[in-house]
Amino acid sequence: MRYPPEFIDRVQEANNLSDIISQYTQMKQSGNGHMGRCPFPDHAEKTPSFSVSETKQVYHCFGCKKSGNIFSFLRDYNGMSFPEAVEYLAERAGVPLPEIQNEHQTEKHIEQNEHYKKQQDAKKLMLKVNKMAAIFFAETLKQASNDHPIKTYIQKRNLKLETIEEFQIGYAPIEWEGLANHLHKQNISMALAEEAKLIRARKEGHGHFDLFRDRLMFPILSPMQEVLAFGGRIHDQGEPKYLNSPETLVFNKGRVLYGLAHTAKYIRSDDVVIIVEGYMDLVSLFQAGLRNVAATMGTALTAEHAKLIKRLTTNVIVLFDSDEAGQRAAERSLPLLLAAGLYPKGLILKEAKDPDEYVTKFGLPSLSEKIKNSPELFNMVLQMWMTDYKGEASQKVKLIDLVRPIFDAISDTRLKSLYTQELSHRMNVGLGWIHSALAGASPAKDYSHTKLALSDENAQIITAPMSLKPLFLLSGAPQAEVMLMQLSLKSRANFELYMSQQILSQISHIGMKNLFEKAEQVYRQDASKFDRLTSLLIDYVDHPELLFSNSAIGSMGATGSDTEKENKMIADCCKRIQQTFLKGQAKKMALGISKNDTEKLKEIEDLQRNRISLSKKNGGI
Ligand SMILES: [Zn+2]
């Protein structure tokens, strides 16, 4: 669902950033906003340096320099996508979701709208039933006697009570109709519970039976803590070891990573995610203290998973089983993760059957060390493929056919070049041969579907910039341009002063220039929305902290005494920008000059005179 900008505006206005942040850290009134201790886990601070501006609805941490708006906070802290954040905030403030937008309301569109509304209602009902089931499973576990086999299992796996509560883990009883009867008593329609894939109708006779029986139950939560589905793990011998809810209106396992509702903030803070296979792996690693983890729930990684990861970090370490299935999973994941623009590493734990067992046997520090030293997934897969490699011609050709789809998936040319060198080195053939062999025609595997699945992301660029790669890259921007932006965003008067300088065409850094242009464009459209400007620009840049001045005083809104100082600083920045621009122009001209080009010479002289007079005025920068 794509939401119209006016609706997004309305949702944003109906919510208050400091209310949201107050759920995670205590905020105190301070000047024009609130201050509190930074809620992000990598910045464990004792004195508050995390500030929220009430008027601008943005946050900035003076300690760790994290900055953002309400949408980026929900992404970085809870792992929500842009549409999820919009829906969450709309629900929270009681703003009804908009109708599907169409210029001409034909009968078909009205029908579409009705269908959409019905579906939204059905989703809500299903989430409610799932929640009831989760509470039922949790209660059943709590009430089980201490000598119950499930309690013995929990003890054996060393699951602590606080972990069970945090992840809302429960137990599906052994009876055939435990949940069915419970829901029936609560007046839940059996058809709805059936649609939620919690129960099934008996083929013969009347009644329904439970889908999950005698299993440890892991609710699969959305970033908004809604119960989307369940994973059930067997606690005794038997098959299947893991059982997931089948696909429903609210659940598609290829699109959900287990644990993100709890771990997104750690992944974002550590800037790396560790991918494991099962719920139990994730929960036990989390309990042991490794928290930047997400689990695929026993399935192979998908392009949708890669998208979820990309929202939080580009660094991925995938833990694979040491068996053949693990090897196949590694092969499959590699092109997929690369196509998403991620930097994948891989790790096989040979000494244990899963990460949980590894930690029990060797301790967390040993696992952390292994994770730290894990190889590039490309190298790992290459090594698998080259186990019997003796450099025979037929082996070389086969290997090239295997790696071609991987190279096709890489969009980063620098990475491609490094991998080519690695391949040339390992195969013991020249770079030239690799290049021509990779370019040559052959029956390459078709990975276009992964690219296709990722490219629909681009279509959302207009409505959801925050879910994408930033549009304006600010690295390497000159100090004067960064400072001018910070000063201009401080107050409306400052912004007016910046506009009056008409300096845009002389901004040298391309990302910075685009950013100033965007700011001007938005401001011209509606100057009364100046307070919203910073929050809006945050979605467009790769380094939002550059929009904030790092002196705590007045950085979230100028006070009267600062005005004069700031006016002078703005003028200084503009002068420096102008000087750099003129210097560049002079250089360009000098390069393109010919002997008799007196006219150009004269232009350069003029330019230089201009520069001298500027630096005099400026006190000689
Ligand atoms: Zn911080």
Residues whose N, C-alpha, C, O or C-beta is under 5 A from the ligand:
A	BS01	ZN	C38 H43 C61 G63 C64 K65
